[in-house]
């Protein structure tokens, strides 16, 4: 460039000389050739005048040459027009007065040094031979020239500067306009220039006053200003520098005690520029306080206005090369020190920045930047001489406030807290596209005591997330980054572990629009969520999903959502495809209130949710789905736990209102509580809050069942209706599972239609109504053998009755019809037909209270001849009472009937083989016995209080064997009465786990009233 300005000066001088000598030339071709030769010799470059040359002498001596070319070391130039003019007085005066030197449309191309050297060797040999090779101060000759000259104006218009290289030619500077005026060496040199660089227009003004001291190596006043459009940054409208500049003996230019003003902020400036084959620039900038707040005002507007339009046709590599080309040709050493740096309300202290450029190697270091209690340090290195320079560096920070750090770069983030960072980075090139493609980062960062405010949420409690510590680990952008730590939201902690590919997320715009690998593990006390798949920022996800909520109600309340009705526990694990429209899942396993299933399906988001799926269940328990507690295990129940009604539980079907569903169900077992049917293949339909499930003929406790179930959650109170037909089912396990009733066996055939409503299981039971027809065949009533009661009546009278679950009353048929109202099933047509016994009866089963109350009237033939015999009119009945809880009912004979008809009882006793004569029962019944009539004895025992007894015996105590033990009467005829108790088998005592609790409530019957009576009669 120095040679170019020398050529420019020579062109101006010779243009003036040409005005004086060209008229003497006869041939214009010879004139152009001779002038070109003279200019080439004077400048050491190859100069050719390829176009017309015009001369004039009025009003000034002037010459205009068109199409001038110049070829010098490292550069070429094509000039559309070169014009020069001098005053006529310059012909006879010793002072040259240059009116104007004008270059129009110059195009200057800079070449790489190797190419430039070859061109100089071939094209400028003659000029090279004339050169002395001596390095001289370029301004020394200028001093002598300017002492005898006055230059009104040197101008360049519409100039272009290009950078040529292997990748082609790139415009570095365009639309160059320059004006230089040096009217007097003892006056002021003024320069104004404007040019376009990378889409931005720069205007520069320079003034040196006076010029002579500077050219004589003495201090002179310098002022410089720079403006850019669009502005370089918000608030940065102008940059100015001023101070005393001096030309050193070694050719260097030095500014001491200068001032650099950026906007309204001033820094001290000391600078040194040393010209030469490799120029060197040194500068020290310092300020006690620097306020950059003005540069961050209207950041959004400034950001948009400060982005210049990119020139068409420029590649990223060309931009990078052009941007660093100027740096490769000189060395520099710059330092910046600021005592206090302010950016709005943010302040930094002890800012120290250094940058060094030597032999094309650039190093920069931010030695210290203190922000409140934190600090930042960074370094950067690059080879700016490379076609695509590689930048490497490191950033270390400690205790920085995130919000204040963002404010330093003019940003506002919804995040507060302190960040600590230690990361290394590297990238190639200067363009944004090149940086995105090549950048790599390693290291880590941590955020402590942070508060994150989620945008778009009005409720502050919902929008605020606190983080005790979040740690970010990056092992290179080719690998996913990992973010892990602890969060607190709405007062509850959560652990997060997130893995994301940083390069795809931050650097690749196309990847951000597509699927990004994502791995997330989020854990709270209420739930866990794990994702492993691909997500798009637009809101879609495809991959594995594992979600489990042990307390779904607490989770929904935590996130501010409505209750999920009766669903308290939920888990899902499978492959999903999710978008804003809905979710599809495959190979999934799910669990709702402990009911586990698997299958495929889809959910269409909206109101209501639309669900279609095909699910397989090992056991589908509808009661648990509705929110009822889990069924008790089927093991042998302890007596203390088997009595009383089942615990009350909530029944909530409101979730059905938000669902429209068609679910194909394949269940190995379909259950409601402990009642199980299956396998079953059916469909569950849910619409407008009503669920319908039809069960085709399916295996059921050894038989078959067909049923339909309707669950209605559309109203304020949930309701359930069941219709069923059962045939051939085994009654014992069914009734045990249904009501924990273990005292009835046989093959069951029944139809029932029952409905009820209520918000709890207890309320539902109390509302049940409907009808039922029940038939049992080839079974037994366990707990009593009615035939054995008659057969061993003597033993019963002497030792009392004890319920024994190992004994049973067999039957061939047992049937009844029930009317159900308010949860109570009543019947008055019980009919039992058995081999040795017939029964009729009535009673009720109270489902809400879990109580039974039945009275059966059995009949046995007096001859005891067995099945097929008619019921004898002289037979005597011993009614059987079944009362108490379903789980532990009391089953016992009512003996009071024997005493209401003594004659019939005596006749029956004789037929049964009782020795009535030996016992004196005949006299007892006729009234001649010494003991009085049996009726009198009984009435006396009932109506009177013995003198030696302290309490009155009730009829229940007499019949049941209760009350105070009377003194034994003397034996009759000196013989002891027969030990009738010894003739009967000892009552079997049930094992503890089989003994019902209610048995303790029965009166003790160690020796019956009639047994005591027999002793008295003896």
C-alpha angles and dihedrals in degrees: 000000000000089000089050092057091046088053090048091053092046092050090055094048095045091045087060092046090049090058088062100043106031095078088066092058115094102196119054092204091053088045092055092046094047093046091049091051093049092049092048092052092048096050102031090237136105108258124178131183101212100169141050120307117211127193133198136174102188127111088351135000104267142168130193121194123185130205099016119178129197130189117188139154107306096352147064129198136197113194120193094203137002118193133177137174137182132187119264090239089068087074094070101020127085089226120079112219110197111198096186146344112193132186116190124196098351115181113199119189122195117209132199112268097250092054091042092053092053092049092048090051094051103034103032104040093123092049090048092054091054093051118096092211089231118143108227136175103265091216096054093081089041092062092057091045095049092049088066098032142067119201115197097181143355112183141179121194133187092003126170131200118200135189115216125198145136090295093055136259121323127189108236099170125022137178091023114186118179135174124186125183127184106166093162134010089223091050134063128304110214128190129180124179140168131189144159118245122178093340095311125106117227125195120193131185124189130184130181116185122217103008100200098069090053093051090047093052095258129123119276133177115263129192126180133177133185129193129179134196116231090033118251092237139349108292093009100113098144141014119202135180129190139170144101115310123197134187110228125214091252090058095261125135118222133192117199128185091002129154130228115200120198108186103311095335121098130203130187113251132205114168141167128195118191114190123207141105085315110024120213129209126194126182138172118197121187139168135173091216132008123187114199096173093109090058091060098050116115088007095173094052093043092048092055094043094046094059107095123208113261115241112248119255098024116131124213091248092050091051091051093048092047093047093055100033093093091052094054093064101060144029125242142182118192131173130185124194123180122178095201128012119194128193109176106298091346120094132190128190140205096016111186122179129171133182128185129188118187128160091343094309113122121198126176132179135187096205096185139354114174117199113181105299093345136075141201131208127178142167135198134191132183143161101234091184092068120098087239108020120215116223121204128179151136136233122203123182136169131195097350120166106236097213092049091047090053090049090058089064093042097257134124119212130186090235138093132181139085124292129202118193139181111172137151122208141185135182141161127235134004104257119098091238093052092047091051092052099045109028119118129183132190132178134054148266136203133205119207134191090000132167119204119196112203110221120237098029115114098195108081092206090056095042099049121088121178125205123197091190134349118184123199119198122190121184095179129311091263086070126056118263120236125220116188135164149099126297133187120207124175091349097306127104126236132185117219131193114178129178120192136164102246096196093055093044100046108020109035114065091189091052091051089057091049137045119316121195108249133185120180134173115184121176131185133161089258101043149356128221127191126180127184113170143065127307136186125214087233087072109268132122135186124183144056120345126187117180128167129175116184090185108026093175092056090046094052091046089051093054092042098250132135121272116271093229113233094352109107102156127040135170134172133182124173151085113304140182110201134181138154088278099054150296132275121192136192136184087013132160120201139180127201117184087339095309106128127205143156138209147086133298151135135240121203110205118230140080107328107020112241113217129184120172148139112227136181122208132187088203123004108195109191093189092058091046088056091052101262116144120264117278115258116254117269096236122120107293122225114243094240092056098044101069130082132032122312116265115274118249137180120268111199123169097163090111088072090070092068095049137077106184145170108188124175108214127203108180128175085201128018111195144178105196106315095337108104134190128177168282089313133178113191145124130256114214121194122183134153092355096308124111121200125192122179118194115202121210103308138166111277125177093323093318138062134276135189118188147158124212126196122189114188119197096158095099135058090267124044118236136192129200126189130188118182144165119201128186131179096359120153104250100203100063092035095054090042091055094040100046106353087252110152104172105085128071135178144080110309128215117176147147124201140171113198134167136176144161136210146123093243135037090250093052090047092053092050091053098049116126135166142085137286136189114202130188127175124188134193094002144115144234104236121215100046137045104209093191090051089051090061094040092053100033093132091056089046091053094048101042105019131235126295123186112241121188089201090067123074143181107233123215140176094210136016122174143165142161121225135203111203122207129161090354094304118117111205130188136173100179105070110154126184126182119187141161095265103009142051123197140188125180153139140219145120143263114219106205098185093051094036090230135140126204115176132150118199123193108209125191127196126186114253091232092053089219095151139229120012096028118127119246104264117229090222091054115114122225128228105193117219118221121205112188141144134053125344091243097047112017123174112237116186142141120256105229096183090094092068092063098047092072110031094175092054090043091053091049091049092047091053091050088050090056100255113156095238094165095054090048093050093237092141092060090042091056094043094050096240097103122104091241093060125233119326089236091053092049091049094044091047090050090048101040105034136057114226115234093236095048124083099204139039118251115232122217089249090056092048094049095038096046096249131134134062117333108247123221114270116258120231114270120263115246089353091286125123116236116256113274096239091172089060090055092061124072113262111263112261113243112220117235115257093257092050099042110101117229092231091065090079087063093060116095116261110258104185090139120011125229092248089050089056088046090055089052091052091049091053 
